[in-house]
Amino acid sequence: MEKTGKRGRPKKENVMETIAVRLPFEIILEIDNYVNKLKKQFQGMNITRADAIRQLINNGLNANPKESKNPDIEEEKRRFWD
């Protein structure tokens, strides 16, 4: 009997880790406002709160580049976001 391809969703190249944080209600409102802004800007795309939080964190980390960046981390980030 010949085996067929694996069932289900294919394995992702990069696996994201789950991190739970507690945030004040005011910050959650700001995040939700950012989500709505992105949804208007990119109509037809399903943008979630998690997508917005990832983007905001990435923007914040890139706003103040450190002098000595770890090249391994930079390569991993490039592969993830590309």
Backbone as a printed PyTorch tensor [residue, N CA C, xyz], in Angstrom:
tensor([[[ 0.8400, -1.1730,  0.0000],
         [ 0.0000,  0.0000,  0.0000],
         [ 0.8950,  1.2490,  0.0000]],

        [[ 0.5770,  2.1710, -0.8640],
         [ 1.3720,  3.3740, -0.9990],
         [ 0.9030,  4.4380, -0.0060]],

        [[ 1.8590,  5.0910,  0.6560],
         [ 1.5020,  6.1440,  1.6170],
         [ 1.1940,  7.4320,  0.8610]],

        [[ 0.1830,  8.1160,  1.3140],
         [-0.1340,  9.4160,  0.7370],
         [ 0.5280, 10.4830,  1.5890]],

        [[ 0.4110, 11.7330,  1.1610],
         [ 0.9940, 12.8400,  1.9130],
         [ 0.4090, 12.9410,  3.3120]],

        [[ 1.1050, 13.6600,  4.1550],
         [ 0.6330, 13.8370,  5.5240],
         [-0.6710, 14.6140,  5.5250]],

        [[-1.5140, 14.2910,  6.4740],
         [-2.7920, 14.9750,  6.5890],
         [-2.6370, 16.2170,  7.4530]],

        [[-3.5540, 17.1320,  7.2500],
         [-3.5790, 18.3210,  8.0940],
         [-2.7280, 19.4540,  7.5530]],

        [[-2.6160, 20.4590,  8.3730],
         [-1.8890, 21.6670,  8.0150],
         [-0.3890, 21.3900,  7.9840]],

        [[ 0.3210, 21.9210,  6.9730],
         [ 1.7700, 21.7010,  6.9390],
         [ 2.4610, 22.4230,  8.0960]],

        [[ 3.5720, 21.8740,  8.5410],
         [ 4.3230, 22.4540,  9.6440],
         [ 4.8940, 23.8000,  9.2190]],

        [[ 4.7810, 24.7890, 10.0970],
         [ 5.3170, 26.1120,  9.8050],
         [ 6.8280, 26.0960,  9.9450]],

        [[ 7.4740, 26.9500,  9.1420],
         [ 8.9270, 27.0510,  9.2020],
         [ 9.3660, 27.6200, 10.5490]],

        [[ 8.6840, 28.6600, 11.0020],
         [ 9.0140, 29.2900, 12.2790],
         [ 7.8520, 29.1040, 13.2390]],

        [[ 8.1620, 28.6840, 14.4340],
         [ 7.1340, 28.5020, 15.4470],
         [ 7.2040, 29.6810, 16.4010]],

        [[ 6.0570, 30.2910, 16.6590],
         [ 6.0180, 31.4080, 17.5890],
         [ 5.6790, 30.8960, 18.9780]],

        [[ 6.2900, 31.5150, 19.9540],
         [ 6.0490, 31.1540, 21.3340],
         [ 4.9240, 32.0250, 21.8830]],

        [[ 4.1270, 31.4650, 22.7610],
         [ 3.0390, 32.2140, 23.3800],
         [ 3.5410, 32.8840, 24.6470]],

        [[ 3.2440, 34.1790, 24.7700],
         [ 3.6050, 34.9370, 25.9620],
         [ 2.3450, 35.6500, 26.4410]],

        [[ 1.9760, 35.4190, 27.6790],
         [ 0.7960, 36.0730, 28.2520],
         [ 1.2400, 37.2820, 29.0670]],

        [[ 0.5760, 38.4050, 28.8510],
         [ 0.8830, 39.6200, 29.6170],
         [-0.4190, 40.2380, 30.1110]],

        [[-0.3160, 40.9410, 31.1980],
         [-1.4570, 41.6990, 31.7220],
         [-1.2530, 43.1540, 31.3280]],

        [[-2.2820, 43.7430, 30.7480],
         [-2.1940, 45.1280, 30.2970],
         [-3.3490, 45.9350, 30.8620]],

        [[-3.1020, 47.2160, 31.1550],
         [-4.2030, 48.0770, 31.5910],
         [-5.2220, 48.2400, 30.4600]],

        [[-6.4630, 48.4560, 30.8460],
         [-7.5530, 48.5910, 29.8870],
         [-7.2650, 49.6870, 28.8600]],

        [[-6.6320, 50.7760, 29.2990],
         [-6.3470, 51.8990, 28.3960],
         [-5.4090, 51.4730, 27.2630]],

        [[-4.4230, 50.6520, 27.5810],
         [-3.4930, 50.1890, 26.5440],
         [-4.2030, 49.2400, 25.5870]],

        [[-5.0750, 48.4000, 26.1150],
         [-5.8480, 47.4970, 25.2580],
         [-6.7070, 48.3030, 24.2870]],

        [[-7.2990, 49.3940, 24.7720],
         [-8.0840, 50.2630, 23.8810],
         [-7.2030, 50.8600, 22.7860]],

        [[-5.9870, 51.2790, 23.1480],
         [-5.0750, 51.8330, 22.1460],
         [-4.6900, 50.7760, 21.1110]],

        [[-4.4690, 49.5510, 21.5680],
         [-4.1470, 48.4590, 20.6420],
         [-5.3240, 48.2120, 19.7050]],

        [[-6.5380, 48.1840, 20.2580],
         [-7.7250, 47.9690, 19.4250],
         [-7.9200, 49.1020, 18.4230]],

        [[-7.6120, 50.3350, 18.8230],
         [-7.6720, 51.4600, 17.8820],
         [-6.6530, 51.2740, 16.7620]],

        [[-5.4730, 50.7750, 17.1050],
         [-4.4400, 50.5030, 16.1030],
         [-4.9030, 49.4080, 15.1430]],

        [[-5.5560, 48.3760, 15.6760],
         [-6.1050, 47.3030, 14.8310],
         [-7.1030, 47.8920, 13.8380]],

        [[-8.0090, 48.7350, 14.3200],
         [-9.0110, 49.3450, 13.4360],
         [-8.3590, 50.2160, 12.3730]],

        [[-7.3040, 50.9380, 12.7500],
         [-6.5690, 51.7660, 11.7870],
         [-5.9560, 50.8820, 10.6950]],

        [[-5.3440, 49.7580, 11.1010],
         [-4.7440, 48.8470, 10.1230],
         [-5.8000, 48.2170,  9.2250]],

        [[-6.9620, 47.8750,  9.8060],
         [-8.0370, 47.2770,  9.0040],
         [-8.5370, 48.2480,  7.9450]],

        [[-8.5900, 49.5440,  8.2750],
         [-8.9970, 50.5470,  7.2850],
         [-7.9160, 50.7160,  6.2230]],

        [[-6.6590, 50.6690,  6.6580],
         [-5.5360, 50.8560,  5.7440],
         [-5.3710, 49.6580,  4.8060]],

        [[-5.6000, 48.4520,  5.3180],
         [-5.4260, 47.2270,  4.5410],
         [-6.7520, 46.4820,  4.4760]],

        [[-7.7120, 47.0690,  3.7830],
         [-9.0440, 46.4740,  3.7040],
         [-8.9810, 45.0930,  3.0680]],

        [[-9.7840, 44.1970,  3.6000],
         [-9.8240, 42.8410,  3.0890],
         [-8.8830, 41.8940,  3.8060]],

        [[-7.9640, 42.4470,  4.6030],
         [-7.0470, 41.5890,  5.3640],
         [-7.6280, 41.3480,  6.7500]],

        [[-7.4550, 40.1500,  7.2510],
         [-7.9270, 39.8120,  8.5890],
         [-6.8140, 40.1270,  9.5840]],

        [[-6.8340, 41.3140, 10.1480],
         [-5.8020, 41.7460, 11.0880],
         [-6.3370, 41.5640, 12.4990]],

        [[-5.6000, 40.8160, 13.2950],
         [-6.0300, 40.5130, 14.6550],
         [-5.2810, 41.3820, 15.6610]],

        [[-5.7520, 41.3330, 16.8860],
         [-5.0840, 42.0400, 17.9730],
         [-3.6530, 41.5090, 18.1270]],

        [[-3.4890, 40.1970, 18.0020],
         [-2.1520, 39.5960, 18.1150],
         [-1.2240, 40.1110, 17.0170]],

        [[-1.7420, 40.2500, 15.7900],
         [-0.9370, 40.8000, 14.6920],
         [-0.4700, 42.2110, 15.0350]],

        [[-1.3930, 43.0140, 15.5580],
         [-1.0750, 44.4000, 15.8950],
         [-0.0350, 44.4620, 17.0090]],

        [[-0.1820, 43.6190, 18.0230],
         [ 0.7770, 43.6160, 19.1300],
         [ 2.1600, 43.2150, 18.6280]],

        [[ 2.2320, 42.1940, 17.7700],
         [ 3.5320, 41.7970, 17.2040],
         [ 4.1550, 42.9490, 16.4250]],

        [[ 3.3440, 43.6480, 15.6350],
         [ 3.8530, 44.7680, 14.8420],
         [ 4.3220, 45.9050, 15.7440]],

        [[ 3.5530, 46.2270, 16.7770],
         [ 3.9340, 47.2970, 17.6950],
         [ 5.2310, 46.9630, 18.4320]],

        [[ 5.3780, 45.7190, 18.8660],
         [ 6.6130, 45.3080, 19.5430],
         [ 7.7900, 45.3980, 18.5800]],

        [[ 7.6050, 44.9140, 17.3590],
         [ 8.6710, 44.9760, 16.3610],
         [ 9.0630, 46.4200, 16.0710]],

        [[ 8.0750, 47.2970, 15.9250],
         [ 8.3630, 48.7160, 15.6870],
         [ 9.1410, 49.3150, 16.8540]],

        [[ 8.7180, 48.9880, 18.0780],
         [ 9.3990, 49.5090, 19.2600],
         [10.8350, 49.0250, 19.3590]],

        [[11.0600, 47.7610, 19.0600],
         [12.4180, 47.2170, 19.1310],
         [13.3220, 47.8100, 18.0610]],

        [[12.7620, 48.1490, 16.9170],
         [13.5580, 48.7260, 15.8330],
         [13.7040, 50.2370, 15.9420]],

        [[12.9620, 50.8780, 16.8480],
         [13.0140, 52.3320, 16.9830],
         [14.3460, 52.7920, 17.5650]],

        [[14.9230, 52.0160, 18.4640],
         [16.1940, 52.3600, 19.0960],
         [17.1940, 51.2350, 18.8630]],

        [[17.7860, 51.2030, 17.6730],
         [18.7160, 50.0980, 17.3920],
         [19.9210, 50.1420, 18.3290]],

        [[20.2820, 48.9790, 18.8290],
         [21.4380, 48.8780, 19.7200],
         [22.7150, 48.8660, 18.8840]],

        [[23.8030, 49.3170, 19.5070],
         [25.0760, 49.3700, 18.7820],
         [25.5800, 47.9800, 18.4320]],

        [[25.4730, 47.0500, 19.3630],
         [25.9810, 45.7010, 19.1130],
         [24.8190, 44.7220, 19.0280]],

        [[24.3320, 44.5170, 17.8130],
         [23.2390, 43.5730, 17.6050],
         [23.8020, 42.1770, 17.4220]],

        [[23.0760, 41.2120, 17.8950],
         [23.4610, 39.8160, 17.7350],
         [23.1150, 39.3910, 16.3100]],

        [[24.1100, 39.0370, 15.4870],
         [23.8220, 38.6920, 14.0810],
         [22.9090, 37.4770, 13.9320]],

        [[22.9950, 36.5310, 14.8620],
         [22.1220, 35.3550, 14.7840],
         [20.6620, 35.7470, 14.9660]],

        [[20.4020, 36.6490, 15.9080],
         [19.0330, 37.1090, 16.1520],
         [18.5350, 37.9110, 14.9590]],

        [[19.3960, 38.7450, 14.4030],
         [19.0040, 39.5520, 13.2500],
         [18.6360, 38.6660, 12.0600]],

        [[19.4040, 37.6140, 11.8300],
         [19.1020, 36.6890, 10.7280],
         [17.7820, 35.9750, 10.9780]],

        [[17.5580, 35.5530, 12.2140],
         [16.3050, 34.8800, 12.5750],
         [15.1220, 35.8220, 12.3620]],

        [[15.2660, 37.0970, 12.7480],
         [14.1960, 38.0800, 12.5470],
         [13.9250, 38.2870, 11.0630]],

        [[14.9860, 38.3840, 10.2720],
         [14.8260, 38.5800,  8.8280],
         [14.0570, 37.4210,  8.2070]],

        [[14.4210, 36.1980,  8.5880],
         [13.7360, 35.0240,  8.0440],
         [12.2840, 34.9860,  8.4820]],

        [[12.0150, 35.4010,  9.7180],
         [10.6420, 35.3650, 10.2240],
         [ 9.7570, 36.3620,  9.4960]],

        [[10.2250, 37.5920,  9.3320],
         [ 9.3810, 38.6460,  8.7660],
         [ 9.3270, 38.6160,  7.2520]],

        [[10.2190, 37.8800,  6.6090],
         [10.1870, 37.7970,  5.1390],
         [ 9.2350, 36.7500,  4.6590]]])
